[in-house]
Amino acid sequence: MWNTQQNNENAVIKSLVERLEKVERKLNEISKEVNEPKSEFKYLDVINASKFLGMSRAKLYILMRDGVIPYTYVGNQRRLIMADLVKYVEKNYIPAKKSIL
């Protein structure tokens, strides 16, 4: 009798652990969606955007001034959307020419 009661308790504990793990996985999924914006909508400051593009900040400011790369202000600082930077890179991509060797 004692063995069957212990087995029942173990089964209940096992089912509770499985349910808690399921809830924890779901909470992790939800927290990722809520806390982390999708990468294409992520804002970058000018320093990180210039690093991403591999150009100087001065060149990036020129591109923003000329309207080549769109930007917005957050407070009094300029921010660029990652998707706009990716579009700029894709639009200006020039594949390397094949070698004659």
C-alpha positions in Angstrom: 0.0 0.0 0.0 2.8 2.4 0.9 4.5 1.6 -2.5 1.3 2.4 -4.5 0.8 5.7 -2.6 4.4 6.7 -3.3 4.0 5.8 -7.0 0.9 8.0 -7.2 2.8 10.9 -5.5 5.7 10.4 -8.0 3.3 10.5 -10.9 1.6 13.6 -9.6 4.9 15.3 -9.1 6.1 14.3 -12.6 3.0 15.7 -14.2 3.3 18.9 -12.3 6.9 19.3 -13.4 5.9 18.7 -17.0 3.2 21.3 -16.7 5.6 23.8 -15.1 8.1 23.2 -17.9 5.5 23.8 -20.5 4.4 27.1 -18.8 8.0 28.2 -18.5 8.6 27.6 -22.3 5.5 29.5 -23.1 6.5 32.4 -20.9 10.0 32.5 -22.5 8.4 32.7 -25.9 6.1 35.5 -24.9 8.8 37.5 -23.1 11.0 37.3 -26.2 8.2 38.7 -28.4 7.3 41.5 -25.9 10.8 42.6 -24.9 12.8 42.2 -28.0 11.6 44.1 -31.1 12.1 42.3 -34.4 15.5 43.0 -35.8 14.2 44.8 -38.9 12.5 47.4 -36.6 15.5 47.9 -34.3 16.8 51.4 -34.0 20.5 52.1 -34.2 22.3 55.2 -33.3 24.7 56.8 -35.7 27.8 55.2 -34.3 26.5 51.7 -34.5 24.9 52.3 -37.9 28.2 53.5 -39.2 29.9 50.4 -37.8 27.3 48.2 -39.4 27.8 49.8 -42.8 31.5 49.9 -42.5 31.8 53.7 -43.1 32.7 56.8 -41.2 30.1 58.7 -39.2 30.8 61.7 -41.5 29.9 59.8 -44.6 26.8 58.5 -42.9 25.8 62.0 -41.9 26.2 63.1 -45.6 24.0 60.2 -46.8 21.4 61.1 -44.2 21.6 64.8 -45.2 21.2 64.0 -48.9 18.2 61.7 -48.2 19.9 58.5 -49.3 19.4 56.9 -45.9 16.2 57.8 -43.9 16.4 58.6 -40.2 14.3 59.8 -37.4 14.9 61.7 -34.2 14.6 60.2 -30.7 14.8 63.1 -28.4 17.5 65.2 -30.1 19.5 62.2 -31.4 19.2 60.6 -34.8 18.2 57.0 -35.1 18.2 54.7 -38.1 16.1 51.6 -38.6 18.0 48.4 -39.3 15.7 47.5 -42.2 16.6 50.8 -44.0 20.3 50.1 -43.6 19.8 46.6 -45.0 17.9 48.1 -48.0 20.7 50.6 -48.6 23.3 47.8 -48.6 21.2 45.6 -50.9 20.6 48.4 -53.3 24.3 49.4 -53.5 25.7 45.9 -53.6 28.0 45.3 -56.5 29.2 41.7 -57.0 32.8 41.1 -57.4 34.0 40.4 -61.0 35.3 37.0 -61.8 39.0 36.7 -61.9 40.6 36.0 -65.3 42.9 33.4 -63.6 
